[in-house]
Amino acid sequence: MHCALCGEPHQFVNSHIIPEFLYKSLYDERHRFHVLSLIPDQGNSLKQKGIREPLLCQKCEQKFSVWERYASLALEGGVELSYRREGNVLYLGGLDYTKFRLFQLSILWRAGVSSLQFFENVHLGRHENEIRQLLLDENPNITRRYGCLMFGLKFENKAFTQLMMQPGRLKLSGHTAYRFVFGGFMWVYLVSSHEVLPPLAQAVLQPSGESILMIKDAREMQNLVRFSNELVRMGRSPNSITL
């Protein structure tokens, strides 16, 4: 078998599609998290490790771990960043563009190459190999392609970190977009052959290290509300995510 990133024949390791640190808020005191299902014959379950799949060799796994380590520090307050808030928009500065951008791209690409049912809605087509080459070359690509919009989710004025949702596909301003929910954020990746134009271009991570985080109440997110309501209807909803 060959590594999905470098293409070399190596022994695989079990790779997290979504990095392990983003599961922290989901784990209970026994290091388990709930997998919530809307599939009638597949009930909720408990897992002790994040969603993994044998995709990468050890060398490529280590490449990704560098970017994940930086992102975990940036998202959890371990990196000194500048903040300015105007209403529900938070302006960030001081991010390492290369590391955070490659972190974002690595999640999109892993979801695209994954064979797991959870990521079945992510179809990158020819963009899969383009993003793979960027990751392989450690090239963050300063053009306005494959931008990621970030939304901070809150519920009752607190960070809403108790949910990870199956990625969904939608259309946004002429782009195919993939919507992920994990780590208290919604991440919307714009995937197309043309560049992201204003005003969206100002909202994605900039080469200067500046980015915009849009704060949204979870109850305003119709996909989250529908998911929560359907879980309630099926008798599968933990109280912590009832919207």
Protein Blocks (a to p, Z undefined) as FASTA:
>chain_A
ZZfklopacddddddfbafklmmmmpcfkopacdddfbfklccdddfbdcdddfbcfklm
mmmmmmmmmmmmmmnopaccddddehjaccdehiafklmmmmmmmmmmmmmmpcbfklmm
pcgkjmlmmmmmmmmnopgojafghiacdddddeehiacfkbccddddddeehiacdddd
eehiacdddddfbdcddfklmmmccfkopacdddddfklmmklmmmmmmmmmnopacfkl
cZZ
